[in-house]
Amino acid sequence: MGAECGVQVAVLADLMEAATPLEKSQLPELNRENVATIVYTSGTTGRPKGVMLRHGNLLHQTGLRLSPTRPYEESDPIPGHTMVALLPVWHITERTFELWMITRGCRVVYTSVRHFKNDLAKHQPEWLVLVPRVLEKIATGVQDKFNGGSAAVKILSKFFTSVGQKAAKQKKIVNGLVVGDEKPGPLEALSAKTALAAMGVVNAVGNKLVWSKVQEGFGGNLKAIICGGSALSGSLETFFETAGINILVGYGLTECSPLLSYRRGDDNLVTAGCVGKPAYDTEVRVVDPEALVTGGSTPPPLPDGQAGVVLGRGPQVMLGYYKNEKATAETIDPNGWFNSGDLGRINPATGDLILTGRAKDTIVLSNGENIEPTPIEDAILGQSSLVDQVMLTGQDGRRLVAIAVLSPNELANAGFIKDSKTSKDLQTAVDKVNDPKAVMEECKEELELLRSFSEKLREDKSIRSQLMSDVSEATSTFQKWERVGDIFYTLEPFAMANGLLTQSYKVKRNVVTERYESEL
């Protein structure tokens, strides 16, 4: 047939037999020490730096196990599993976990914010990799549905949420996981087992009526959500634990490919700030920040439980910053220890790393008190349903000030916005500004609407009174100087479109502070 058409036809088997092997491979001669990629940091406070990652850095990460003590097929990705990818592919967490999935014969399905919900239902993934901001939006969406339902739905959802949270806490005690810095004793475990049995039927009903719907929303096959990129608040930890969604939090940075430590499926200590134990062949050390000197020796580790700067050393640490030897020397000491710039401590009972803040985020008041804002911000988010985002400021001032982004839906549910059309228009505007693909020029009308209505809301003293009450309750267990003295609130979100959020969903603290400086 081919000959009749003037086309030369060859049989593959004949070509293979006639072929002669190449004397030398034409593949590039690479090894683990060669640079594989240069990834630029998000630049929350300064100019982005090019992080040079080697092939060996990435290979270390692809070899990690989620649950080292369990059979592989029960706890880790296997051929045929699916990961739905929402994060941008240049994000180091996303890129590494895509490699991690592909090396295991799994498939990766790319989605977007717009199609995420439908793609979860369509592809029913076993695995997701998300950042805390996305988890916040999911949790808020579920809670909005609860609050927007009938009176009976509201009552039942609150009741089953309360029971579920208590059951989750008792289950941890029964399983020997700490709730605090001390392991539960035999009597505490027995008491928890009794309480858990008493709640068993009610909690099972709650799972069937409420939380199974949340699980189905993820496709019904979800084994775990890998979460990284920034700290996960205690309120989100509690919400997803109650919902029966397994979240494994990892900690690291672009400079570490990214994982330094992570929570295992077989050792998952679910508590605020916990990022698990060091990855394979990795060392983590917490040191006194005052002892760190560029080019000097590595400070000794602080006693477990004492907070300091987190250092890491292992095969995942970068080669250095591209064409920036000075920054490299400031970050990696002569012994190979990487200075993360994060603050943390080692849990005395378990050896898990607990993050407490960011060294550069530390707020120093005029009285000299040093304050780590992250735990306080997490407490506020967990206490106030009105607050969607919050950031503390107050450097060199007499007191802390909270800049809070409020939720139009929650303001309407609480009766602060009376007109339903107005609240819907405001929420639509918020959603558009929050879209990662949105740009400033496309959101001018929405931003103007949110800013003008925010001015009206700030005239309502009852809103401020409610917020201050929530904040006071949230910070009641903190030191006196760690309590918020004032609050500024707005409907305009910290978003990429208005330049207040990095592309890895981290708040640009210095930019937000400058933006609202005249208002505070």
N, C-alpha and C positions, 0 to 999 in steps of 0.2 A: 504493500500500500504506500509506504514512504517512498520507495524507489519510483513508483509510478508518478508521484507528485514532485519528483526531483529533490527529495529530502533524504539525506543520508541517515540511516537508522543503525544503531549499535545496541547490542545486548549487554546489559550491565555485567553479567557474569564473564563475558568475553573481555570486557575492558579491565575488570579486576585481575583476570589471569594474565593479561598482557602488560599490566603496569609493573614498573620496577620501583622498589623501595628507595626513598630518599636516603642519601648517605648521612645527612645531618637534619635534625628536626628544624623546621622553620619557625617553631614557636619561640617567642622571646625568652631569653635566658633570665628568668626572675627567681628571686628567693624571698624568704620571709622578711628580709631587711629592706627590700625595695619599697619605695613609696607607692601606695595603691591609689590614694585619693587625697585631695586637699579640700577640707570642709571649713567654711568660714563660720565663726561663732556668731551668735545672734546680736551681740553688742547691746546689752541692756544699759550699760553705763559708759561705754567708750567705743572706739573704732573697732569693727570686727577684725579678728586675726585669723590668718589661714592656718588651720591645724593639719599638719602632715601625718597621716595615718599610714602605717606600713601594712603589707599583706599579713604579716604575723599578728598584728593587732587585731585585724578582723577575723582571722582564723581562730584566734583564742576565743572570741565571742561566739562563733558558730558552733563551737564544741561544748558549750555549757548545757547542763541538764537542769530541768525545772524541778524535778523531784528525784535526787540521786539515789535515795534508798528504796524507791518503788520500781516495779517492772516498767521498762521503757514504754511499752505499748499502752500502759494504763495512765501515764502521767505526762508524756511528751508528744509532740507532733509526730505522726506517722504518715506514710504515703497515702494520699487520698484526702487528708485533712485540708481545710480551707481557712485562709486568713483574709478578712476583708480589710483593705488598707485605706484608711481615711487621711492619715497625716501626709504632708508633702514628702516626696521621695528623697529630697535633699536632707531632710531631718535625720540626724545620725541614728536616733532610736529607730525610726521607721526603716531606714536603709539596712541597718544591721539585722533587724528582725526579719526583713524580707530575705536576706541572705540565709539567715538561720532556718527559715521555712523551706526555701528552695533546696538547700543541701539535704533536707529530709524528705524530698520527693513530694512536697505539698504544693498546693496552688495558691497564688495570690490574686485576689480580685480587687481592682482599683475602683474606688467610689469617690463621691464628693458629699459635701454637707447636704446638698439638695436631694441626693439619691440614697443617702446612707440608710434611712429607715427601710426603704423598699429593697435595697440590696441585702440587708440583714435577713429579711423574710425570704428573699429569692435564693440566696446562696447558703443560708443556715450555717454560718462559720463556727468552727470549734475554737478559733483563736482571734483575738483582737489586740491591737496595740494602740493605746490612747493616752492622751495627756490629761491632767486633772481638769483643765478648762472644759474639755469635751464631756467628761464625766459630770461636771457641775451642770452643764446644760441638760444632760439626760435626766439627772436627778430632779432638776427644777421642772422639767416637762412632766415627769411622773407626778410630782407633788401638785403641780397646777391642775392636773386632771382630777386628783383627789379633792382639791379645794373647790374645783368648779362643779363638782357633782351635787347630788341631792343632800339634804341634811343627814339622811341615813348613811350615805356613802362616806361623808365626812367623819361621822362618828365611828363607823366601822374601821375606816382606814387608820384613824388615830389610835383606836383600841388595839388593832392587830399590829400596828407599828410598835406600840409600847411593849406588847407581849413579846414580839419578835426580837426587840433589842435586849430585853431581859434574858430571853432564852439564849441568844447568841453569847452573852456574857457568861452565863452559867455553863454553857457548852465548852467555852475556853478553859474555864476552871476545871471542869471534869477531865478535859484532855491534857491537863498539866501545863497549859499555856498561861503565862503570867498576865495579870491585869495590874500593871505597875512594875516595880523593880524587884519584887519578891515572888518566888514560886508559891502557889497555893499549898497549904498543908493538908494532911489527911482529913481533918475535921471539916475544913473549908470545902474540900473536894466532895466529901460525903453530903454536906449540906447543899451544895450546888447540884449534885446528882438527884437529890430528893426534889428540889425546886424545879429542875428540868423535867422530871417525870410528871410533876403536877401541872406543868404548862403544856405538856405534850399534845393533848387533844386540841386545845385551843390554838396552839401554834400551828398544828397541822391544818386546821380549818383556815387560819390566816394565810398559810402558804397556798392553799387551794384557791381561795377566793381573791386574794390580793397579789401575792408575790409571784405566783405562777404566770400571771399576765405580764409582769415585768420580764421574767425569764423568756417568755414566748416572744417578747418584743426584740430580743437579741437573736431570734431565729430558732431557739429551742434546743440547739446542740452545743451551746457554749461551754467549754471546759474552763477557760480562764481569760481574764483581761490582763494583759501586761501593761502596767502603767509606769510612765517615766516622764522626764522633762522638767518637772518641778515637784515640790512637796504636795502630798495629798492630805487634805484637811481631815481632822478627826470626824467631823460631821459626815463627810462623804464616805469615809471608812465604815462608819456605823450604818449609813443608809444601805450600801451595797451588801454589807455583811448580813443585815436583816433581810434583804431581798433574796439572799441565797446566791448572789453573784460572786464568784471567786476572783479576787483581785490580787495579783502578785506585783508588788511595787518594787521597782528597780531604782538604783541610784548610781549616777555617774555624770559624766560630762562629755562633750564632744571630744575633748582631749584624751578620754579614756575609752573611746570606741563603742559604746559609751559606758558599759557597766563596770563599776567597782564592786558593788554588792547588790544583793537582791533577796527577796523573800521567796523561799522554796514552797512548793505545793505540799511537801511533807514536813514543813517546819514554818508555817505561815503565822507569824505573830502579828495579828491585826490590831494595831494601835497607832495613834497619831504620831507621825514622824518616823515610824519604824521602816527601815529600808533593808532589813535582813542582815545576813552575814556575808563576809567577803566572797567574791567569786573564786573559782578554782585557781590555785597558784597565785593568789593575790593577797597582799598584806594591806591592812588598814590600821592607821594609828591616829589617835587624838592627842594633840600637843598644845602646850601653852602658846598662844599667839605672840606673846611678848618675847618668846625665845627664838622666833624665826628670824634668821638673818640671811639675806641673799648671798649665796656662795659659801655659807658657813656649814657647820655640821648639823646633822638631823637631831632635833630636840628629842629627849626621851618621852615615851608615852605617859600621859596622865593616868592616875588611878581610874578604874572603871567607875562610871557614874558621874565623873567630873567633866564639864563641858570645855571644849577647846576647838581648835581648827583641825579639820579632817585632812589627813595625808593618805595617799595611796601609792602602792608600788606593785607592778606586775607586768606581764607581757602585753597588756592592752594599752599601756601608756604611750602616748604619741612620740614621734621622733622629735618634734619641736614645732615652733611657729615658723611659717614660711618667711624667709628673709627678715627675721626678727630675733636675732640671737639674744638681745637684751631681755626681751619678754620671756624667752625660753629659760634663761638663767634665773629669772625671778620666780619662775613657776616650778622648775624641776631642779632639785638640789644635786650636789655632786654624787650622792648615794642613790640617785634615781627615784627619790620620793617626790611625788607630784602634790603640790599645794592646791587643794580644791577651792579654797576660799570660803568653804562652807563650815558652819559651826555644828558640832554634834557631840555625842557622848556614847559610851558603850554601856548597854544595859547590864548591870551587875549580875542579874539572874540568868540571862540567856546568852550574852555575848553579841546580841544584835546591835547594829548601829542605829542610833536614834538621832535624826537631824533636828536641830533647834533653831536654825536660822542661817543667815548669810553674813559673813564678816563685813562686807561692804554695805549691807543693809542696816547695820547697827545704828541706832539713833542715840545720840548723846545729848541729854538735856543740860540746861544751864547749870544745874546743881551737880553735874558730873556723873549722874547715873547713866549706865549703859543699858539699853533696852533692845531686845531682839523682837522685831515686830511680828514675825510669822506666827508664833503660837497665839498671840493676842488676836491677830486677824482671823485665824482659824476659829477661835472661840466665838468671835462676833458672828461669823458666817453660820456657825452651828446654832446660835441662839436666836437670831433675828430672821424671820421669814421674809421681811421686807428688803433685806440687803442681798444683792446679787453679787457684788464685788466690793472689796474694801481695801484700803491702803492707809497705813499710819504714817504720819509725818510729825515733825516737831524738833528737828535738829537745832541745837543751841537754844531752844525755847524753854519756857517754864513748865510746859505740859504737853502731853500727846494730843494730837488732833487726828480724827478719823475722816478720811474722804471716802464716802460711801456711794456706790451706784445702786439705786433702788429699782425694784422690779415693778413695772406698770400693772402686771397681772395681780401681784400680791397686794399692791396698794388698792386696787379695785376690790379684791376679796376682803380687805380690812375696812373698806368703806371710805377710804381717803380720796378715791376718785369715784364720783357718783355716776357719771355718764358712761354707759358701756361702750358706746361708739368711740368715745375719746380714749378709753383705756385700750381698746383694740387697735386704734390708729397709732397710739404710742408704742404698743408692743410690736406692731409691724415695723415701725421705724427702728426700734432697738434691734430687731432681728436682721434688718437690712444692713445696719451699721456693723453688726457682729459678724456678718458673712466674711470669711477670710479672703474672698475674692473681690470684695467691695473696695472701691477707691474713693478718696475724699470728694472728687468732682461729682461722682454719682450719688453722693449722700448729703449734699448740701441742704436740700429741703428737709430731710429727716433730722439732720443735726440741728437745724434752726428750730424745728418743732420741739425737739427734746430740750434744747437749751431754754427756749422761751417758757415752756411749761414747767421746767425745773424752777424758774424764778417764782412762779405762782405757788408751787409746792413749798418753797422755802418761807413763804409768808404764812403758812399754816403751822402755828405753834404746836398743834396737837401731834403732828408728824414728828417734829423734833423731840417732843416730850416722850413719845413712844420709842423712838430710836435711842435716846439717852437711857431710858429704862432698860431696853434690851442690852445695850452696851454695858451698863452698870451690872446687870445680872451676869453677863458673859465674863466679866473681868473681876468678879467678886473674890475669886481665890488667888488673884495675882497680887504682887506687892503694890503698895500704895502708889508709888511713882510709875507703875506700869498701867495704871488705869487711865482711861481716855477722859480728857477734860472738856473736849468740845467736838462737834461733828459738823461736817459740811456735806450736804447730800445733793445728788444730781441724778438725772435719768440717762445722761450721756455715758455709754459704757466705755470701759478701757478696751479699745479695739485696735485692730491693725489699720483700719480705714482712717482713723483720726490720729494715728501715730503714737498711741499710748500703750500699745501691746506689740511685742516682738512677733516675728513669724513663727516662733516656737511657743507662743502663748504665755510669755512672761511679761509682767507689768514693768514698764519702763519707769521706775520709781523717780528718777531725777526729772524726767520729762513731765510726769504727772504733778510733781511738786512745783515745778516752774509754772505749769499751766494754771494752777489754782492758787499760786502764792498771794496774789492780790486779794483773794476772797477769804483768806484764812486769818 
